[in-house]
């Protein structure tokens, strides 16, 4: 059977990550396997898992080398876990590690496994650089040649253009537009101002700086490669400084997205330990939170029906229906700040009666949230955003928030992704 006799609750035991670093800086000399292995090793040590077999380790990277086809399994073999622990690579762009947590949670809930690790990693400093397809095809034709002449002929046809590297880009293949260009379109549709984006970015930096100063991240982040804190947090920024930055995507006078109100290119890794209640009790491990609900959605951004990064709006609406909750029934909201414009578009959509009726099929708008409960320990604009690592970074932080807040009941997670998709989840306090 795929399921046991009863559905079990899924416990978030805790998480770890390395400091998130701006690309081409502190982690320029390491790659995905190095970073994810460091995080897994840290979790194994933190929870005394050395030599133990876990049910599964599910993680992934948005950008990885072909040599990393079995990335997670290789990291598991260097983690200190029993070598019989399996590893699974997945990829759902920026939602990768949150999706990993949901998939792992499903296995635990259904009784297939008792415990496992979910995570994600991404390196912009160690991206694969490939060459044009023309070069690849000539090399393969040479490889298939049976005689010396057949092997040499394709190589004699090489031209200088064949050696021009093709760098990876955050561009949607179906539209040719970058994520930032798509988000500029969304900002114009929802009439989101530059000033509102900068204000949210300033709040993100201030909250993240305060969280680091108060020690909130002390047991969630391990030092790595000489770095002890996220190096993108700007405690000294201001609205005046943010206002001086030029638009990054629409460079005309109407452009609103800048380097200050958008996430920086970032390297990093994160992971969380999930388990059944019985497994945690048997080891004396306290439960920080329950992973209660998860939902994934996609929108038609290619046909122009919806903005690229609006899928979480739909996912949250459907998830709230599953849970029988209202948008206001949360003590914390973790909305991934891919761009502050995306967060503001999401909030505006939930507040719009017309949008909720026509797009979400709701009789009433989902309504507004208390902004004081939004990304209270900083968001991705300040902390950074290694694409696949952000989801479990949020899960670990939110679980700790719930555990240390006696009057809190639950928190909501919303992550937008490339490809017009979104991943959302609900954590509940034990």
QUIFEN-V947974 format. One record per residue. PSI is psi in degrees with one decimal (none if undefined). NEAR is the number of other ideal C-beta (glycine too) atoms within 10 Angstrom. Layout:
PSI/NEAR
PSI/NEAR
This chain:
147.8/7
-19.1/7
148.7/11
-170.0/11
-17.1/7
151.2/8
129.4/12
152.5/18
148.0/17
118.1/24
135.9/27
110.7/29
-37.2/23
173.8/24
168.8/32
153.8/28
165.0/33
160.4/29
139.9/25
133.0/30
139.5/28
141.4/18
149.8/20
33.5/12
-113.4/14
-32.6/20
23.9/29
-23.7/14
3.4/9
169.1/20
-168.7/21
-45.4/30
-40.8/22
-48.2/19
-46.3/28
-38.4/34
-41.2/22
-40.9/22
-44.4/30
-42.7/28
-40.5/19
-43.2/22
-40.4/26
-42.9/22
-42.1/14
-38.2/15
21.1/19
52.2/11
9.7/22
128.6/12
1.2/10
148.8/15
121.6/12
159.2/25
-36.3/20
156.0/22
117.9/26
124.4/28
-176.7/33
175.3/28
143.5/29
-38.3/24
119.7/20
157.2/22
155.9/17
-27.6/7
-19.2/11
32.1/20
-25.7/10
45.0/13
-52.2/23
-41.9/30
-40.3/15
-38.7/18
-39.1/30
-41.7/27
-17.9/14
8.5/14
-18.6/28
-9.1/18
161.7/23
136.5/13
-11.3/10
0.3/9
122.6/22
165.1/15
142.6/22
126.2/19
131.8/20
169.2/18
115.4/18
54.3/26
-132.1/22
-13.7/31
8.3/34
-54.0/31
-29.5/37
-40.4/33
-38.5/27
-41.8/34
-39.9/34
-44.3/25
-43.9/17
-41.0/29
-39.1/26
-41.9/16
-40.0/19
-45.6/25
-36.6/20
-2.1/15
11.6/16
-35.5/15
165.8/19
-27.6/18
158.1/24
174.6/27
139.7/35
141.6/32
-171.2/35
161.3/37
148.8/38
142.0/32
123.2/29
-23.2/22
-15.9/19
43.9/22
149.0/18
131.2/14
118.9/10
170.0/14
163.2/13
153.1/15
-30.8/10
-39.9/14
-45.0/17
-44.7/12
-37.9/12
-39.8/19
-40.9/15
-37.7/11
-37.5/15
-41.6/17
-34.7/9
-11.5/10
141.9/15
-24.5/7
166.8/8
-41.8/8
-41.5/9
-30.6/12
-31.1/14
-31.4/12
-49.2/14
-34.1/17
-29.7/12
-16.3/9
5.5/12
141.0/14
158.9/11
-34.9/6
-23.3/9
-21.0/16
10.3/10
115.9/11
146.5/8
107.5/12
142.2/8
149.0/12
149.9/8
73.3/14
138.4/15
119.7/18
-32.3/8
-23.5/12
-21.2/15
5.6/8
146.8/16
165.8/17
-39.2/25
-39.2/22
-39.6/18
-41.0/23
-30.9/28
-40.5/24
-42.8/18
-42.6/24
-39.1/27
-40.8/15
-43.1/13
4.1/19
46.4/10
125.0/25
159.3/12
-40.5/21
-42.7/12
-38.0/18
-44.0/27
-36.6/23
-40.8/16
-36.7/23
-42.5/28
-43.4/21
-39.0/20
-46.9/27
-43.0/23
-41.8/17
-41.2/20
-43.0/27
-42.5/19
-38.7/15
-41.5/22
-41.3/22
-36.9/10
-5.9/10
12.9/8
-38.6/20
1.9/22
-39.9/10
4.4/13
-19.8/18
130.5/27
145.0/17
146.2/12
133.3/21
39.2/17
3.1/8
132.3/18
-17.5/14
161.7/16
127.7/25
13.6/17
-11.8/22
128.2/24
94.0/19
-19.9/12
10.2/8
168.8/18
167.3/13
-33.8/13
-43.1/8
-42.0/13
-35.3/21
-20.3/12
-13.8/10
142.4/16
152.0/9
142.3/17
-24.2/19
-53.5/20
102.9/17
6.5/9
-179.3/7
-17.9/6
-1.8/11
140.1/18
-20.3/23
127.2/26
176.4/22
-21.9/15
-28.7/24
19.4/26
156.3/25
142.9/28
157.3/19
128.7/18
148.1/26
145.4/30
173.6/34
152.3/35
160.6/32
158.3/32
153.2/30
120.9/26
150.2/34
168.3/29
161.8/19
-41.4/16
-40.4/12
-43.0/20
-43.4/21
-41.0/13
-23.7/11
4.3/14
28.6/7
122.6/17
147.8/11
121.7/19
-37.3/25
163.7/26
134.2/20
102.2/27
-42.7/18
152.8/21
150.2/21
140.5/22
142.1/21
164.8/19
154.0/14
159.5/23
85.4/10
-22.1/23
-43.4/14
0.9/8
8.0/9
-30.2/11
158.5/20
149.2/25
-40.9/27
25.5/29
-1.3/26
-36.9/28
-26.7/29
-44.6/28
-43.4/20
-42.8/25
-43.3/27
-44.9/21
-38.5/16
-39.2/23
-37.4/21
-43.4/13
-42.7/12
-12.1/16
36.2/7
159.5/16
160.1/11
-26.8/18
-1.5/11
34.6/13
146.3/20
-23.6/18
142.8/22
120.1/22
95.3/30
114.4/24
126.5/30
66.6/27
-47.2/26
143.8/32
-27.1/31
-37.2/29
-43.2/30
-45.3/30
-35.3/22
-40.4/23
-48.0/25
-40.4/22
-39.4/18
-42.9/24
-29.1/20
-15.0/15
118.6/17
-41.8/13
-45.7/8
-48.0/18
-33.1/20
-48.3/13
-34.9/10
-38.9/17
-8.8/18
30.2/11
145.8/16
-29.0/7
153.3/9
152.5/17
-29.0/22
-171.7/12
165.4/12
163.6/18
111.5/11
-22.2/11
-15.8/8
5.5/16
122.7/19
56.3/25
-18.3/21
24.3/23
153.7/25
-171.5/27
-29.3/30
-37.3/31
-47.4/29
-32.8/34
167.5/26
81.4/24
109.6/34
-63.2/30
-10.8/34
-12.7/35
-38.7/33
-51.5/31
-19.4/30
-43.5/32
-43.1/30
-47.0/32
-43.8/29
-43.5/27
-39.6/28
-42.3/27
-41.4/20
-47.1/22
-41.4/23
-33.6/18
7.0/11
94.6/14
-30.1/7
-1.9/6
150.9/19
-40.8/12
162.0/20
152.1/26
138.1/25
134.0/28
120.9/25
123.1/30
155.5/32
164.7/30
160.2/21
10.1/19
33.8/24
166.2/23
147.0/28
131.8/29
159.4/29
162.9/29
127.7/24
142.1/28
143.8/18
138.4/20
none/14
